[in-house]
Amino acid sequence: LARFIHRHSGRYGEPFLAINCAALPPTLLESELFGHKKGSFTGADSDKKGLFVEAGQGTLFLDEVSELSLELQAKLLRALQEREVRPVGGVKSAPVQARIIAASNKDLRESAAGGGFREDLYYRLAVFPLLIMPLRQRRQDILPLARHFLDRFKPGHPGFSPESVRRLEAYSLPGDVRELENWIEYSVILAG
C-alpha cells in the first residue's frame, strides 16, 4: 500500500525508500535513518546520509515502526516535528522533505495507551491512518493476490486448479499476505 500511495502521488518521480525498523539494532537503525559523520563511532570511515535525507522529496516507509526503542521514538518524533535530522556525531541539522509512511502489525493506539509506544509520536504519525484488514477478513482478495504472485513467480502459468482455489479460499492464512506469497512460491517450485 505504501508503494501504491507513492506511485499514485505527485512524488512518484522521487525516491521510495523503505526500512524494516525491527530488523536492525537501535544504534545501526539510528545511523540508517539519520546518517552519521565520519569517525562518530567504530567503523564510521566516511560520512553517510540517512534515509530521511536520501529520500529527498520522495517517500520514506518505516515498516514495523512499533518495534523502535523509546529512545529512537523520541528522535523520530523530533525529526517529524522539526522536519530536520541531525546525523550521529554531527553538529548541523539537515532538512527533511520526504513524506513519511509508517506501518505496524500492532495497534499503535493501544500500544501508546499501554506505554509501549510514545503517545505524542502516535499522534504525529496518525495524521491519516489507514487500517488494512487481514486477508481472513477480506477473503475476496485471496484469489486475485494469489494470481498476482503466481504471475510474478511463473509468468504465463495457466493458473490454479479448482481444488487449489477451494483450498486457498478456505484456509485462514494466519501469516496474512506474506504467508500467501510464500505458499505460492513454494507451490511453483514443487510444481516444476
Phi, psi and omega in degrees: 000322179298318178294321178299313179301315181298312183297331184254031179234175177289356180262009187304322181285353180266169182295149168244114180242140181229147176216139176268110185292344180270349189270347184237148174294153186307319182293320178290321179297319178300316178295319179296319182285313190255349182086178177206161177260149178306133178082002183288341175200168181300127180096351178276080186270000175203164175292147178223128173287142175275168181298328178301319180279317181300329181293341179057234178262016179274218184234135173247119181257117179259097181276145181056045183298338180293345182273359178294142174294159179299325178296314179291328176300319179297319180290322177295317178302315180297318179298319180288320182291313185270348183057040176205156178228151175243123180296154177301127180081002182266165177243344180252142176266153178242142181290149177249125180242351185289153169281138179252127173239130181238148179223153178208147174271001178251157175281106184295329178297316178294318178298321179293318179295328180272358178088003180273349179217139182297128181295321180293326176290320177305312182290332176289323180278329187271042178295317179221080184285142175237127178258120178257114182289148176295157182304327181296343177257000175219065187301334180295344180269350185297308184294315177301321178293318179299318178295321177300312180294320178299317180294327179290318184277332183214076180305138179084359179298141184291343177120193185264147174289158177304322179296319178297319179298315179300316181294318178301313184288339180270339185283144186281345179048063179298336179270007175058217187297322180297321178293318178300314179300317179299315181295323180293316178298315178302315181295320179297319179295314181292324183288340179076000000 
